[in-house]
Amino acid sequence: MPGTRNTGLLALGGIALAALLTVLGHLEVDHLDPWTLTISDFAVSDRGGVIDAAMVVLALASVALLYGLRRTAPPRPRTRAGRAIDLLLVAWVAGLLLAAVVPTNDPGTAMTTAAYLHRYASVVAFLALPAAGWLLARRPDVAPAAGVIRALVVLSLTLAAAMIWSAYPGDRVLLGLIERLLILTEVAVLATLAVLQTRPLVDHGVVVPHKRGVPA
């Protein structure tokens, strides 16, 4: 469908830029332990730095992806699942932006109101995206990657459960590693959806075969 290829490429570019900025942000803060401290701990240690920018870039890439998904959605009337997908992806974007703007507490200090707001915004984002991915996997236009998306969703929810365990009874054992694996898995969901949007000749889930002699 016209326009969706561009939104897919824009989303992929934003995801790649966000990943690069996150790596650079870790290199700028080299005195912290990435195995036990979260990305938010690194971000607050470099307030206003590139990790916050990475979160904003990822949120904007998700907006482009949402726009493309709306264009390839099945014809009206919109279903309850379609409206739920929109709300969940908006929650993901809002959670990212709020977590970028509102910092957590410095490592080793008491939780503040802002830190709790940051934490719960992150929780909402981490749960909203896999829920949206599971619903999206039912759509005809997502069928070519439905199995991959479902596997990533199950993995992300497993990692989210492991992160909750580590943060409370687990005494933060490998909390930073688990969180980074969780984020990597959820970003993989976004990237898979973005790649689907770059595929040509897709109309409401029906892939039109290329005719002989007609360039792809």
N, C-alpha and C positions, 0 to 999 in steps of 0.2 A: 504494500500500500504506500502511495507517495508520502514522503516525509518521515516514515518510520526508520528508514536506513540512516538518515541523518541523526535522528535522536539516539539510535543505537550507538553510532560512532561517537557522538558527543558524550554519552554515558560511559562508554569504554575509555575515552580519553580522560574523563573526570576521575574514573576509578584508578587509572594508572597514575595520574598526577597525585591523587590522595595517597596512594601507596608510597610514591617517591618521597613526598613531604613527611610521611610518618617515619620512614627510615632516616631521613635527615634529622628529624626531631630527636630520634634516639641517639644519633651520633653527637648531637649538641649537648646532651645530658649524659655524660659517661660515668658519673659517680654513683648511679643508682643501679639496683639489681633487677634486670628485666624478668628474672625467673619468679620473683615473689611480688614485685610491684607492678601495678597496672599501668596501662597507657595514660590514664588520667593522672596518675602520680607523676609520670614524666612530663605531662603537659603543664601541671601546676608548678613544676620546678622551672619551667621555661615559659612563664605566663605571657600570653600574647604571641607565642612563637608559632613554629610551623605545624605542630601537631594540631593546634586549634584550627589553623587554616585548612589542614587536611580534612578535618571533620566537616567544615563548611563546604569544601569542594565535593566531598562525598555526598553531602545532602543535596547539593545542586545537581550532581550527576543523577541522583535518584529522582529528582523532579523531572529531568529530561526523560528518564526511563518511564516514569508514570505517564507522561504525556504520550509517549509512543504506545504504551499499553492501552491507553484509552482509544487511540486511533485504530488499533487492531482488535478491539473488543468486539464480540458478536453483536449483531444488529439489535436495536431496541425492540421491545422494552428491556431495560436493564434489570438484571436479576438481583436478588438479595446478596448473592455471593459477589457480584460485581461491585456493589456498593460497599460491601465489607472489605474488599481488596483495596479500594480507594482509601477508606478510612484507616486501614492498617498501614498502608504506605505513607499516608500523611502523618500518622503517629510516629513512624520510623524517622521521617525527615524532621519532624518537630523535636523528637527526642535527641537527635544528633545536634541540631542547632542549639537547643537549650543546654546540652552538655558542653558544647563548645564555648558558650557565652558565660555560663555559671561554673566556676571552678570547684573542684573538690578541695578537701583540706590537705595541707602539707603532710607528707608521710610522717607518721609518729605523733601527730597532734590530734586533739579531740575533734570529733565531728561537729561541724557548724550547720546552721540551717541551709546555707548555700550548698554545703557538701551533701546533705541529704537530698536536696533538690536535684543536684547533679546525679547522684546515685540512682534515684528513681526514674529520672528521665532516661538514663542509660538502660535500666531494666525494661522500661516500656519499649524502647527501640529494639533491644535484643530479642524481645518476645514477639513484637509486632511483625518484624520482617519474615521470620520463618512461618508464621501463621499466614501471611499474605502469599508466601511462596507455595505453601501447601494448597491453598485455594486456586492459585494461578495454574498449578499443574493439572487441574481439571479442564482447562480451556483448550479448545481444539488447536488454536494457533501456538500453544506451548507444548503440544503433544510430542514433537520431536525430542524434547529435552525433559519430559515429565519425570522419567525415572531418575535422571541425574538430580533434578531439583528436589524430588522427594528424599533421595538419599542424603543430600546436603541438609535438608530440613531436619531429618532425624538426627544427623550428626550434630547439628548446631544445638538442638534441644538437649542432647546428651551432654554436650560440653557446658551448656548453661546450668544443668543440674550439678555437674561436677564443680562448676565455679561457685555455686551457692554452698555446696558442701565445704569447699576449701575456705570460703570467706567466713564461715561460722564454726562448725565443729572441727574443721580440718586445720585450724590455726594458720590459714593462708599458705598451706603447702602448695607450691607451684602455681599460685594464683595468677601470677603474671603470664606464665606460659599458657595456662588454660584460657585466659581471656584473649590472648593473641590468636590462639587456634580458633576460638569462637568467632572472633572478628573476621579472620581469614575465611572461615567457612561461610559466614553470612555475606561477605563481599563476593564470594564465589557464586552465590545465588544471584546477586545483582549482575555479575559479569555474564553468567549463562543467559539470563533474560536479555541482556544487551546484545549479545552475539546473535540471538534469535532474531532480534529486530533488524540486524544488518543483512539478513538473508533476503534475497530478491524474490519477487513473484510469490508473495504470501498474501492471501486474501481470506480473512476469517477462518484461518486454520487449514485451508486447502492449498497445498503446494502445487502450483501449476508447473508441469514438466516443461523444460526448455525444448523448443522445437529445433529439429536438425537444421543447422545453418544459421540459427539465431543466436547471437552472443549472449552469454549469461549477464 
